[in-house]
Amino acid sequence: MPYNLRLSGRWRGTWVVKIYDNERLEPPHVTIRNKDDTWRVDLRTCKFMDDDPPPHKVPKDLCDEIIDRWETLRKAWDEMFPTNKVNPDTKGEDDDD
């Protein structure tokens, strides 16, 4: 099941920030969607992974809201994909010592 970041009211309905559940083999990332435009942001580097569409089309205020909840997104990825963690050197609570 995908993870949806609940956005504040001003973005809800037009923008979606999501971790899809079929991306376990890709680098850890969050997907930002607006209408037909889609951007991927690397959860390790906090950088846009694609140049098209241009990243500058994502409003700065929305980026700020996403960054404010960055650790929540990283944790969600790690829970969904424990074999492809954001920080592969970090052991989870359920990992053996």
N, C-alpha and C positions, 0 to 999 in steps of 0.2 A: 504494500500500500504506500503510495507516495506521501511525502511530508509536505504540507502546505504551511508556509509562514503566514500567520494572520497579520495582515497589514492594517494600519490605522485607516479610519474611515475615508480619508481624502484619496487614498489609492485603491481602496477596495472596489471591485467591480470592473476596473479597467486594467489594473496591473496584477500579475500573479507572480509570486516567488515560491519556487517549488523544488524539491529534490525528488526526481522520478525514481521509481523502484526498479527500473530495468537498466540502470547505468552502472552496475557494480564493477565492470571491467574498465571503466573510464577513469581518468583522474578525478578525485573528489571535487565536486562543483555544485553550485546552485544555479538553477535556471530562472531567468527573469523573462516574463512574457507580457507583451502589450499588443493586442490585436494580432496581426500577422508577424510581428517582430519577436525574435527570441535571442537572448544573450545568455551565455554561460560565463560564470565567474568562478575561478579556481579557489577552492576553500583553503588551499595551502598558501597561496601567494596573494590572494585578494585582488587578482588582476583579471580583466576580461580575457577570455580565451579566443575570441573571434573578433575580426575587424568589421564584419558585415552581419547585421547592420551596425552602423557606427556607434560605439559605446556612448558617445556624447548625447545620444538621443534618450538615454536614461536620466531622468531628472536628478540633480544633485541631492535634493531633499529625500528622494526615495533611496538613493545610495546610502545616505546618512542613516536612514531608518534601518536598512539592512545591516550596515556595519555595527550599529548599536546592538544588534542581536546576532552577531557573528558567531559567538561561542555556542549559542543555541543551535545554529545551523550546523556547525562542525560536530556537535554532539549527536544531532539527528543523523548525519551521514554515518558516523561511526557505529551507531546502533543499527542502522539499516544494512551496513556493509562492513562487518567486523574483520573481514579478510582484506579490506582495502581502506584502512583508516586514514584520516586526514594526516595524522602524525603517526607513521607506522612504528616509531620507537616507543610509543606509549602503550602500555598494557591496559586492558580493560579490567573492570572489577571482577569479571568472571574468568579472566585468563589465569593459567597456572603460573606459579613463580618460577 
